[in-house]
Amino acid sequence: MTEMRADGGKPPSFEAEKYKSCRTSGTTRLSCLTLLAGLAATLLTGLYPAYLQNRTNGNAPAAALSSPKSSCWIFMDIDSFFCPPCLQPLLDFCRALPARVQEEQVKGILVYGPPDDKRQAEQRPLILRKKWQGFRKANDIRFPAVVDGSHFFQGLLKAGLGILLFEEEKQMLRYYSLPLKAGQLDEILGFLLK
């Protein structure tokens, strides 16, 4: 027997199913961006300098406690590392950044697909960290990177490589796919070198 509401509409269970499908379809990317915006706000509002001061027992130099006005996160799909033409835009971008900017304002996130079995799930992040250390050393890349072990950012990447720029002064968040289009490198450097 089908339940009908007094106003002749669909039963409440139909409404719940409709909204359930909305939550599971296209809103994952929006959730990722919301989380990233919250993370950016946390980093840019000074919680990180307080954390740093606690980690150094209050002996951190003043320069280490001041957060830069802009920061940049580079999302790297590990599969791009096996495709030299795909990887070249990342190397070009890193070579364009001054060493000081790489060390102070850039972080990397290594993104990879979920492994097939439990053993791979435990070993793959260790292997990826080791590969990143070798790649970083071989190419004189100065920024650190973390492995996205929860695969949270996998759905965010359309291409294999992306740049997320946090600009505090204008309170902006910008995303760029690599390879960059004409003028985008100058735009990113303009934000980072302020």
Contacts in CASP RR format, 6 or more apart in sequence:
PFRMAT RR
TARGET T0000
AUTHOR 0000-0000-0000
METHOD contacts of the structure
MODEL  1
MTEMRADGGKPPSFEAEKYKSCRTSGTTRLSCLTLLAGLAATLLTGLYPA
YLQNRTNGNAPAAALSSPKSSCWIFMDIDSFFCPPCLQPLLDFCRALPAR
VQEEQVKGILVYGPPDDKRQAEQRPLILRKKWQGFRKANDIRFPAVVDGS
HFFQGLLKAGLGILLFEEEKQMLRYYSLPLKAGQLDEILGFLLK
2 11 0 8 1.000
3 11 0 8 1.000
3 12 0 8 1.000
3 13 0 8 1.000
4 11 0 8 1.000
5 11 0 8 1.000
5 12 0 8 1.000
28 155 0 8 1.000
29 155 0 8 1.000
29 156 0 8 1.000
32 152 0 8 1.000
32 153 0 8 1.000
32 155 0 8 1.000
32 156 0 8 1.000
33 156 0 8 1.000
33 173 0 8 1.000
35 152 0 8 1.000
36 164 0 8 1.000
36 173 0 8 1.000
37 173 0 8 1.000
40 71 0 8 1.000
40 166 0 8 1.000
40 173 0 8 1.000
42 48 0 8 1.000
43 67 0 8 1.000
43 71 0 8 1.000
43 166 0 8 1.000
44 67 0 8 1.000
44 71 0 8 1.000
44 166 0 8 1.000
44 168 0 8 1.000
46 67 0 8 1.000
48 67 0 8 1.000
49 64 0 8 1.000
49 65 0 8 1.000
49 66 0 8 1.000
49 67 0 8 1.000
52 60 0 8 1.000
52 64 0 8 1.000
52 65 0 8 1.000
53 60 0 8 1.000
53 65 0 8 1.000
56 64 0 8 1.000
68 104 0 8 1.000
68 105 0 8 1.000
68 192 0 8 1.000
69 167 0 8 1.000
69 168 0 8 1.000
69 169 0 8 1.000
69 194 0 8 1.000
70 105 0 8 1.000
70 165 0 8 1.000
70 166 0 8 1.000
70 167 0 8 1.000
70 168 0 8 1.000
70 169 0 8 1.000
70 191 0 8 1.000
70 192 0 8 1.000
70 194 0 8 1.000
71 105 0 8 1.000
71 106 0 8 1.000
71 107 0 8 1.000
71 165 0 8 1.000
71 166 0 8 1.000
72 105 0 8 1.000
72 106 0 8 1.000
72 107 0 8 1.000
72 163 0 8 1.000
72 164 0 8 1.000
72 165 0 8 1.000
72 166 0 8 1.000
72 188 0 8 1.000
72 192 0 8 1.000
73 106 0 8 1.000
73 107 0 8 1.000
73 108 0 8 1.000
73 109 0 8 1.000
73 163 0 8 1.000
73 164 0 8 1.000
73 166 0 8 1.000
74 90 0 8 1.000
74 93 0 8 1.000
74 106 0 8 1.000
74 107 0 8 1.000
74 108 0 8 1.000
74 109 0 8 1.000
74 143 0 8 1.000
74 145 0 8 1.000
74 161 0 8 1.000
74 162 0 8 1.000
74 163 0 8 1.000
74 164 0 8 1.000
75 108 0 8 1.000
75 109 0 8 1.000
75 111 0 8 1.000
75 153 0 8 1.000
75 156 0 8 1.000
75 157 0 8 1.000
75 160 0 8 1.000
75 161 0 8 1.000
75 162 0 8 1.000
75 163 0 8 1.000
75 164 0 8 1.000
76 90 0 8 1.000
76 108 0 8 1.000
76 109 0 8 1.000
76 110 0 8 1.000
76 111 0 8 1.000
76 145 0 8 1.000
76 160 0 8 1.000
76 161 0 8 1.000
76 162 0 8 1.000
77 111 0 8 1.000
77 112 0 8 1.000
77 154 0 8 1.000
77 157 0 8 1.000
77 159 0 8 1.000
77 160 0 8 1.000
77 161 0 8 1.000
78 110 0 8 1.000
78 111 0 8 1.000
78 112 0 8 1.000
78 128 0 8 1.000
78 131 0 8 1.000
79 112 0 8 1.000
79 160 0 8 1.000
80 86 0 8 1.000
80 87 0 8 1.000
80 90 0 8 1.000
80 160 0 8 1.000
80 161 0 8 1.000
81 87 0 8 1.000
81 131 0 8 1.000
81 135 0 8 1.000
86 160 0 8 1.000
86 161 0 8 1.000
87 161 0 8 1.000
88 179 0 8 1.000
89 161 0 8 1.000
89 178 0 8 1.000
89 179 0 8 1.000
89 180 0 8 1.000
90 161 0 8 1.000
90 178 0 8 1.000
91 139 0 8 1.000
92 179 0 8 1.000
93 163 0 8 1.000
93 178 0 8 1.000
93 180 0 8 1.000
93 185 0 8 1.000
94 102 0 8 1.000
94 139 0 8 1.000
94 141 0 8 1.000
94 143 0 8 1.000
96 185 0 8 1.000
96 189 0 8 1.000
97 106 0 8 1.000
97 189 0 8 1.000
97 192 0 8 1.000
98 193 0 8 1.000
99 142 0 8 1.000
101 192 0 8 1.000
101 193 0 8 1.000
102 141 0 8 1.000
102 142 0 8 1.000
102 143 0 8 1.000
103 142 0 8 1.000
103 143 0 8 1.000
105 192 0 8 1.000
106 142 0 8 1.000
106 143 0 8 1.000
107 143 0 8 1.000
107 144 0 8 1.000
107 145 0 8 1.000
107 146 0 8 1.000
108 143 0 8 1.000
108 144 0 8 1.000
108 145 0 8 1.000
108 146 0 8 1.000
109 145 0 8 1.000
109 146 0 8 1.000
109 147 0 8 1.000
109 148 0 8 1.000
109 153 0 8 1.000
110 128 0 8 1.000
110 129 0 8 1.000
110 132 0 8 1.000
110 145 0 8 1.000
110 146 0 8 1.000
110 147 0 8 1.000
110 148 0 8 1.000
111 148 0 8 1.000
111 151 0 8 1.000
111 153 0 8 1.000
111 154 0 8 1.000
111 157 0 8 1.000
112 124 0 8 1.000
112 128 0 8 1.000
112 147 0 8 1.000
112 148 0 8 1.000
112 149 0 8 1.000
112 151 0 8 1.000
112 154 0 8 1.000
113 151 0 8 1.000
113 154 0 8 1.000
114 121 0 8 1.000
114 151 0 8 1.000
115 121 0 8 1.000
115 124 0 8 1.000
125 147 0 8 1.000
125 149 0 8 1.000
128 147 0 8 1.000
129 147 0 8 1.000
132 145 0 8 1.000
132 147 0 8 1.000
135 141 0 8 1.000
136 142 0 8 1.000
136 145 0 8 1.000
148 154 0 8 1.000
158 177 0 8 1.000
159 177 0 8 1.000
159 178 0 8 1.000
160 178 0 8 1.000
161 177 0 8 1.000
161 178 0 8 1.000
162 175 0 8 1.000
162 176 0 8 1.000
162 177 0 8 1.000
162 178 0 8 1.000
163 175 0 8 1.000
163 176 0 8 1.000
163 177 0 8 1.000
163 178 0 8 1.000
163 180 0 8 1.000
163 188 0 8 1.000
164 173 0 8 1.000
164 174 0 8 1.000
164 175 0 8 1.000
165 172 0 8 1.000
165 173 0 8 1.000
165 174 0 8 1.000
165 175 0 8 1.000
165 176 0 8 1.000
165 188 0 8 1.000
165 191 0 8 1.000
165 192 0 8 1.000
166 172 0 8 1.000
166 173 0 8 1.000
167 173 0 8 1.000
167 174 0 8 1.000
167 191 0 8 1.000
169 194 0 8 1.000
176 184 0 8 1.000
176 188 0 8 1.000
180 188 0 8 1.000
END
